[in-house]
Amino acid sequence: MMRKNIWMLNHYAANMFRDQGGRHYWFAKNLIGQHACSPTIFCASTIHNSSDVIETGRKKYVTDTVDGIPFVFMRTPLYTGNGRSRIRNMISFYRSLYPAARAYARLNGKPDVILASSVHPLTLVAGIRLAKEFGVPCICEVRDLWPESLVAYGSLKRESLLAKLLYQGEKWIYKKADAVIMTWEGGKDYVIGRGWSRQVDPEKIKHINNGVDIELFDQNAAAYPDVDARLEDKRFTNIVYTGSIRKVNQVGLILDAAKIIQAQGAGELRFLIYGAGDETELLQKRCAEESISNVIFMGKVNKQSVPAILKSADINLLHYSSTSLDQYGQSQNKLFEYLAAGKCIVQTYSPGYSICDRNDCGISVANQTAEEIAKAILTAYQDKDRSWELGLNARRTAYQYDFKRLTQQLVSIIDEIDAKASGTGYGN
């Protein structure tokens, strides 16, 4: 029998409490509803990319419940950006987890298994140490490779002392965890490529991608229809991008592609860019200065409105800065919303283990250049029957990544750990 009390440690899960959605919220909801488990989510009181907080008063931690899911909020200091204040916030969360977990266990019983989820590795370290203290297994879930992602984006040199220390810490985590879940399908490739397969059994590296709650997606599409006339204007073929507008997102490349399409006289094609970020004003200014008239910045919208927007689009543009990390697969949250929308996807890069290519859901760009992106969009536009077929395939593929199915994968991993741990004293 699988373990019942499942603790999930996710520094940034406060937004899941607020929004009633997200990876661990949906895991928890399905663990309760489909598997008779008792999950608890531990997170910081601060809400990422926001000045909002969950009020804790003078208490070091507080608890609250939404949709039957208990949340434990550690009091942590506010931060902005990715500098020292964010590092202080991470350290504060890490230190606070230990006393909060012990106090919570005294009142509610210890966990049967701990799922510790990165973005940063301190949460994984805490999960391993708490699991040892409670005598239970720890599953480490890696959603962001540290320091590999820092190296890939140029924030850290691979041969620097700090990088070497972080790599050693990463290897320690993989060795100590009872299982490692990676959101990329090529997680084993990464471990083997690092030369760690002798110290880290590749068979403990599991894969559960990000996904979508399809039932909620459809409910939101019906309940929050987008009323913007520009999206509904059928005189145009609307290519929709949703996401952040920051330097790392390279939205300027979309403008380059739009400019090429405009120069070719395809005036009926129009780019609608939904989202916000510190490059928005700069890119709007560029559109004005260069007379790029087929791009409209639609602004930030509520998450509940995104399903209707994606369903109303003619083509959905999955745009993401291409890096060396692409070889391990793809796990962006918005990909799965794009799939659920059932429209043709133009993917501006070609990752390994490509979900779109494998399931014939859209058109992938081999080389991430403006010319290739423009060519792919024009191909999707000109062959409408084919685009319709790709959209149908996208919707069918979405069901592979519905959280009911992903939660069953998590349950199977926990059951496998139970089978291996039988007789070792775990949970006894």
C-alpha positions as CSV (number, residue, x, y, z in Angstrom):
1,M,0.0,0.0,0.0
2,M,1.3,3.4,-0.9
3,R,2.2,5.9,1.7
4,K,-0.6,8.3,2.8
5,N,0.9,11.4,4.4
6,I,2.8,13.1,1.7
7,W,4.7,16.4,2.4
8,M,5.5,18.6,-0.5
9,L,8.2,21.2,0.0
10,N,8.1,24.0,-2.6
11,H,9.5,27.4,-1.7
12,Y,7.3,29.2,-4.3
13,A,4.0,27.4,-3.8
14,A,2.2,30.4,-2.1
15,N,1.0,31.5,-5.5
16,M,-0.7,28.1,-5.8
17,F,-2.6,28.8,-2.6
18,R,-3.7,32.2,-3.9
19,D,-4.5,31.0,-7.5
20,Q,-5.8,27.6,-6.6
21,G,-3.7,26.0,-9.3
22,G,-0.2,24.8,-10.2
23,R,1.8,21.6,-10.1
24,H,1.7,20.7,-6.5
25,Y,-1.8,22.1,-5.9
26,W,-3.0,19.7,-8.7
27,F,-0.9,16.9,-7.4
28,A,-2.5,17.4,-3.9
29,K,-6.0,17.8,-5.3
30,N,-5.8,14.5,-7.1
31,L,-4.0,12.7,-4.3
32,I,-6.9,13.6,-2.1
33,G,-9.7,12.9,-4.6
34,Q,-8.3,9.9,-6.5
35,H,-5.9,8.2,-4.1
36,A,-7.2,8.9,-0.5
37,C,-3.9,10.5,0.5
38,S,-3.3,13.4,2.9
39,P,-0.9,15.8,1.2
40,T,0.5,19.0,2.9
41,I,2.4,21.8,1.0
42,F,5.2,23.7,2.8
43,C,6.2,27.0,1.2
44,A,7.4,30.6,1.9
45,S,5.0,33.3,2.9
46,T,6.3,35.5,0.1
47,I,4.7,35.3,-3.4
48,H,7.3,35.1,-6.2
49,N,7.4,38.1,-8.6
50,S,5.0,40.0,-6.3
51,S,5.0,42.3,-3.3
52,D,2.1,40.3,-1.9
53,V,2.6,38.0,1.1
54,I,0.7,35.5,3.2
55,E,0.4,37.3,6.5
56,T,2.1,35.4,9.4
57,G,2.1,38.2,12.0
58,R,4.8,37.5,14.5
59,K,4.6,33.7,14.1
60,K,7.4,31.9,12.4
61,Y,4.9,29.9,10.4
62,V,1.1,29.7,9.9
63,T,-1.2,27.1,8.4
64,D,-4.2,27.5,6.2
65,T,-6.3,25.3,3.9
66,V,-7.7,25.7,0.5
67,D,-9.9,23.0,-1.3
68,G,-9.0,20.6,1.5
69,I,-5.2,21.0,1.0
70,P,-3.2,22.1,4.1
71,F,-0.5,24.7,3.4
72,V,2.3,25.6,5.9
73,F,3.7,29.1,5.3
74,M,7.2,30.0,6.6
75,R,7.7,33.6,7.4
76,T,10.3,34.9,5.0
77,P,11.6,38.4,4.1
78,L,10.5,40.3,1.0
79,Y,12.8,40.4,-2.0
80,T,13.0,41.9,-5.5
81,G,15.0,40.6,-8.5
82,N,17.6,38.0,-8.3
83,G,20.2,39.6,-6.0
84,R,21.1,39.4,-2.4
85,S,17.6,39.9,-1.1
86,R,16.4,36.8,-2.9
87,I,19.3,34.8,-1.6
88,R,18.4,35.9,1.9
89,N,14.8,34.8,1.2
90,M,16.0,31.4,0.1
91,I,18.2,30.9,3.2
92,S,15.4,32.1,5.5
93,F,13.0,29.5,4.0
94,Y,15.6,26.8,4.3
95,R,16.3,27.6,8.0
96,S,12.6,27.9,8.9
97,L,11.6,24.6,7.4
98,Y,13.2,22.5,10.1
99,P,11.5,23.9,13.2
100,A,8.2,24.4,11.3
101,A,8.3,20.7,10.1
102,R,9.0,19.4,13.6
103,A,6.3,21.5,15.1
104,Y,3.8,20.5,12.4
105,A,4.7,16.8,12.9
106,R,4.1,17.0,16.6
107,L,0.5,18.3,16.0
108,N,-0.4,16.3,12.9
109,G,1.9,13.3,12.7
110,K,5.1,12.8,10.7
111,P,5.1,12.3,6.9
112,D,5.2,8.9,5.2
113,V,7.2,10.4,2.3
114,I,8.7,13.8,1.5
115,L,8.6,15.3,-2.0
116,A,11.1,18.2,-2.0
117,S,10.9,20.3,-5.1
118,S,13.5,22.7,-6.5
119,V,13.7,25.7,-8.0
120,H,16.7,26.2,-5.8
121,P,18.7,23.3,-4.3
122,L,18.3,24.3,-0.6
123,T,14.8,22.9,-0.6
124,L,16.1,19.6,-1.7
125,V,18.8,19.5,1.0
126,A,16.2,20.3,3.6
127,G,13.9,17.5,2.2
128,I,16.7,14.9,2.4
129,R,17.7,15.9,6.0
130,L,14.1,16.1,7.3
131,A,13.4,12.7,5.7
132,K,16.4,11.2,7.5
133,E,15.3,12.7,10.7
134,F,11.7,11.3,10.4
135,G,13.0,7.9,9.0
136,V,11.1,8.2,5.7
137,P,12.0,8.3,2.0
138,C,12.7,11.6,0.2
139,I,11.9,12.2,-3.5
140,C,13.8,15.1,-4.9
141,E,12.0,16.9,-7.8
142,V,14.2,18.9,-10.1
143,R,12.4,21.6,-12.1
144,D,15.4,23.8,-12.6
145,L,19.0,22.5,-13.1
146,W,21.3,24.4,-10.7
147,P,23.9,25.3,-11.7
148,E,23.5,24.0,-15.3
149,S,20.8,26.6,-16.0
150,L,22.9,29.4,-14.6
151,V,25.8,28.3,-16.9
152,A,23.5,27.9,-19.9
153,Y,22.1,31.5,-19.5
154,G,25.6,32.9,-19.0
155,S,25.1,33.9,-15.4
156,L,27.9,31.6,-14.1
157,K,31.1,30.2,-15.7
158,R,31.2,26.5,-15.8
159,E,34.8,26.3,-14.5
160,S,34.4,28.8,-11.7
161,L,34.8,27.7,-8.1
162,L,31.2,28.4,-7.3
163,A,30.0,26.3,-10.2
164,K,32.2,23.4,-9.2
165,L,30.8,23.6,-5.6
166,L,27.2,23.7,-6.9
167,Y,27.8,20.7,-9.1
168,Q,29.2,18.7,-6.2
169,G,26.1,19.7,-4.1
170,E,23.8,18.7,-7.0
171,K,25.5,15.2,-7.2
172,W,25.2,14.8,-3.4
173,I,21.4,15.5,-3.7
174,Y,21.0,12.9,-6.4
175,K,23.0,10.3,-4.4
176,K,21.1,10.8,-1.2
177,A,17.6,11.0,-2.7
178,D,15.5,7.8,-2.8
179,A,14.3,8.9,-6.2
180,V,14.8,12.0,-8.4
181,I,11.9,13.3,-10.5
182,M,12.9,15.5,-13.4
183,T,10.5,17.4,-15.5
184,W,12.6,16.8,-18.6
185,E,12.4,13.5,-20.4
186,G,16.2,13.5,-20.9
187,G,17.0,13.7,-17.2
188,K,19.0,10.4,-17.3
189,D,21.0,11.9,-20.2
190,Y,22.0,14.8,-18.1
191,V,23.2,12.6,-15.2
192,I,25.1,10.3,-17.5
193,G,26.5,13.2,-19.4
194,R,27.9,14.7,-16.2
195,G,29.7,11.4,-15.6
196,W,27.8,10.6,-12.4
197,S,26.3,7.3,-13.4
198,R,28.6,5.3,-11.1
199,Q,27.7,7.4,-8.0
200,V,24.1,8.0,-9.0
201,D,22.0,5.1,-10.2
202,P,20.4,6.3,-13.5
203,E,17.4,4.1,-12.7
204,K,16.4,6.3,-9.8
205,I,16.0,9.2,-12.2
206,K,12.3,9.4,-13.1
207,H,10.3,11.7,-15.3
208,I,7.1,13.5,-14.7
209,N,6.6,16.5,-16.9
210,N,4.6,19.6,-16.2
211,G,1.0,19.5,-17.4
212,V,-2.5,20.9,-17.3
213,D,-5.7,20.4,-15.5
214,I,-7.8,20.0,-18.6
215,E,-11.2,20.1,-16.8
216,L,-10.2,23.4,-15.2
217,F,-8.8,24.8,-18.4
218,D,-12.1,24.2,-20.2
219,Q,-14.1,25.6,-17.3
220,N,-12.0,28.8,-17.3
221,A,-12.3,29.1,-21.1
222,A,-16.0,29.1,-20.7
223,A,-16.2,31.2,-17.6
224,Y,-13.7,33.9,-18.6
225,P,-14.2,34.5,-22.3
226,D,-11.9,37.2,-23.7
227,V,-13.9,40.2,-24.8
228,D,-11.1,42.0,-26.7
229,A,-12.4,42.8,-30.1
230,R,-8.9,42.6,-31.6
231,L,-8.7,38.9,-30.8
232,E,-12.1,38.2,-32.3
233,D,-11.6,40.2,-35.5
234,K,-11.8,37.6,-38.2
235,R,-10.3,39.9,-40.8
236,F,-7.0,38.9,-39.3
237,T,-5.1,35.7,-38.6
238,N,-4.0,36.1,-35.0
239,I,-0.7,34.7,-33.9
240,V,-0.7,34.7,-30.1
241,Y,2.3,34.7,-27.7
242,T,1.7,34.5,-23.9
243,G,4.4,34.9,-21.3
244,S,6.9,37.3,-19.8
245,I,8.5,40.1,-21.7
246,R,12.0,40.2,-20.4
247,K,15.5,40.1,-21.9
248,V,15.7,36.3,-21.4
249,N,12.5,35.8,-23.4
250,Q,13.9,37.4,-26.5
251,V,10.5,38.8,-27.6
252,G,12.5,41.1,-29.9
253,L,13.0,38.1,-32.1
254,I,9.2,37.9,-32.6
255,L,9.3,41.5,-33.7
256,D,12.0,40.7,-36.2
257,A,9.8,37.9,-37.6
258,A,6.8,40.1,-37.7
259,K,8.7,42.7,-39.6
260,I,9.7,40.1,-42.3
261,I,6.1,39.0,-42.7
262,Q,5.0,42.6,-42.9
263,A,7.6,43.3,-45.7
264,Q,6.2,40.3,-47.6
265,G,2.8,42.0,-47.8
266,A,0.9,39.5,-45.5
267,G,-1.1,42.2,-43.8
268,E,-3.7,39.9,-42.6
269,L,-1.3,38.2,-40.2
270,R,-1.1,39.9,-36.8
271,F,0.9,39.2,-33.6
272,L,-0.9,39.6,-30.3
273,I,1.6,39.6,-27.4
274,Y,0.1,39.0,-24.0
275,G,2.2,39.5,-20.9
276,A,4.3,42.0,-19.1
277,G,8.0,42.6,-18.2
278,D,10.7,45.2,-18.1
279,E,11.3,45.1,-21.9
280,T,7.7,46.0,-22.9
281,E,8.2,49.7,-23.2
282,L,11.4,49.3,-25.1
283,L,9.8,46.9,-27.6
284,Q,6.7,49.1,-28.0
285,K,9.0,52.0,-28.8
286,R,10.8,49.9,-31.4
287,C,7.5,49.0,-33.1
288,A,6.8,52.7,-33.4
289,E,10.2,53.7,-34.6
290,E,10.4,50.9,-37.2
291,S,6.8,51.1,-38.2
292,I,6.1,47.5,-37.3
293,S,2.3,47.7,-37.5
294,N,1.4,44.0,-37.2
295,V,2.3,43.6,-33.5
296,I,0.0,44.6,-30.7
297,F,1.0,44.4,-27.0
298,M,-2.1,43.3,-25.3
299,G,-0.9,43.7,-21.7
300,K,-1.0,41.4,-18.8
301,V,-4.2,39.3,-18.2
302,N,-5.5,37.2,-15.4
303,K,-4.4,33.5,-15.6
304,Q,-8.1,32.5,-15.8
305,S,-8.4,34.4,-19.1
306,V,-5.5,32.6,-20.8
307,P,-7.4,29.5,-21.9
308,A,-10.0,31.5,-23.8
309,I,-7.3,33.6,-25.4
310,L,-5.4,30.5,-26.6
311,K,-8.5,28.9,-27.9
312,S,-9.5,32.0,-29.9
313,A,-6.0,32.3,-31.5
314,D,-5.4,31.0,-35.0
315,I,-1.8,30.1,-34.3
316,N,-0.1,29.9,-30.8
317,L,3.5,30.8,-30.7
318,L,5.6,28.8,-28.3
319,H,8.7,31.1,-28.0
320,Y,11.5,30.5,-25.6
321,S,15.2,31.3,-25.6
322,S,17.1,28.4,-27.1
323,T,20.0,27.2,-24.9
324,S,22.0,24.0,-24.4
325,L,19.3,22.9,-21.9
326,D,17.0,22.2,-24.9
327,Q,18.7,18.8,-25.5
328,Y,17.1,17.4,-22.3
329,G,13.5,18.1,-23.4
330,Q,10.8,20.7,-22.7
331,S,8.7,21.4,-19.7
332,Q,7.4,24.9,-19.9
333,N,4.0,25.3,-18.2
334,K,2.5,27.2,-21.1
335,L,3.3,24.4,-23.6
336,F,0.6,22.3,-22.0
337,E,-2.0,25.1,-22.1
338,Y,-1.1,25.5,-25.7
339,L,-1.8,21.8,-26.3
340,A,-5.1,22.0,-24.4
341,A,-6.2,24.9,-26.6
342,G,-6.2,22.7,-29.6
343,K,-4.7,25.1,-32.1
344,C,-1.6,24.8,-34.3
345,I,1.6,25.5,-32.4
346,V,4.6,27.2,-34.0
347,Q,7.6,26.3,-31.8
348,T,10.5,28.6,-32.4
349,Y,13.2,26.1,-31.3
350,S,13.8,22.4,-31.7
351,P,14.3,20.7,-28.3
352,G,15.3,17.1,-27.7
353,Y,12.4,14.8,-26.9
354,S,10.1,17.3,-28.6
355,I,6.5,16.8,-27.6
356,C,5.2,18.8,-30.5
357,D,7.3,16.9,-33.1
358,R,6.6,13.5,-31.6
359,N,2.9,14.0,-31.6
360,D,2.6,16.1,-34.7
361,C,1.1,19.1,-32.9
362,G,2.7,22.0,-34.8
363,I,5.7,23.3,-36.7
364,S,9.2,23.5,-35.1
365,V,11.9,25.9,-36.2
366,A,15.2,24.1,-36.7
367,N,17.3,27.3,-36.2
368,Q,16.0,30.0,-34.0
369,T,16.2,32.9,-36.4
370,A,13.7,35.6,-37.4
371,E,13.7,34.3,-41.0
372,E,13.0,30.7,-39.9
373,I,10.2,31.8,-37.5
374,A,8.6,33.9,-40.2
375,K,8.8,31.0,-42.6
376,A,7.1,28.6,-40.2
377,I,4.3,31.0,-39.4
378,L,3.6,31.5,-43.1
379,T,3.6,27.8,-43.7
380,A,1.0,27.3,-40.9
381,Y,-1.1,30.2,-42.3
382,Q,-1.0,29.1,-45.9
383,D,-2.0,25.4,-45.2
384,K,-5.1,25.9,-43.1
385,D,-6.3,22.3,-43.4
386,R,-2.9,21.0,-42.1
387,S,-3.0,23.6,-39.3
388,W,-6.4,22.4,-38.3
389,E,-5.1,18.8,-38.1
390,L,-2.1,19.9,-36.0
391,G,-4.5,21.6,-33.6
392,L,-6.6,18.4,-33.2
393,N,-3.4,16.5,-32.5
394,A,-2.4,19.1,-29.9
395,R,-5.6,18.6,-28.0
396,R,-5.3,14.8,-28.1
397,T,-1.8,15.1,-26.8
398,A,-2.9,17.3,-23.9
399,Y,-4.6,14.3,-22.3
400,Q,-1.2,12.6,-21.9
401,Y,-0.3,15.5,-19.6
402,D,-3.5,16.0,-17.6
403,F,-2.7,16.1,-13.9
404,K,-4.9,13.1,-13.2
405,R,-2.5,11.1,-15.2
406,L,0.6,12.8,-13.9
407,T,-0.5,12.2,-10.3
408,Q,-0.9,8.5,-11.1
409,Q,2.8,8.6,-12.2
410,L,3.8,10.1,-8.9
411,V,1.8,7.4,-7.0
412,S,3.6,4.7,-9.0
413,I,7.0,6.2,-8.1
414,I,6.0,6.2,-4.4
415,D,4.8,2.7,-4.6
416,E,8.1,1.6,-6.2
417,I,10.0,3.2,-3.3
418,D,7.7,1.4,-0.9
419,A,8.4,-1.9,-2.6
420,K,12.2,-1.3,-2.5
421,A,12.1,-0.1,1.1
422,S,10.1,-3.0,2.4
423,G,11.9,-4.3,5.4
424,T,14.3,-1.4,5.7
425,G,12.5,0.3,8.5
426,Y,11.0,3.2,6.5
427,G,7.8,4.4,8.0
428,N,7.9,1.8,10.8
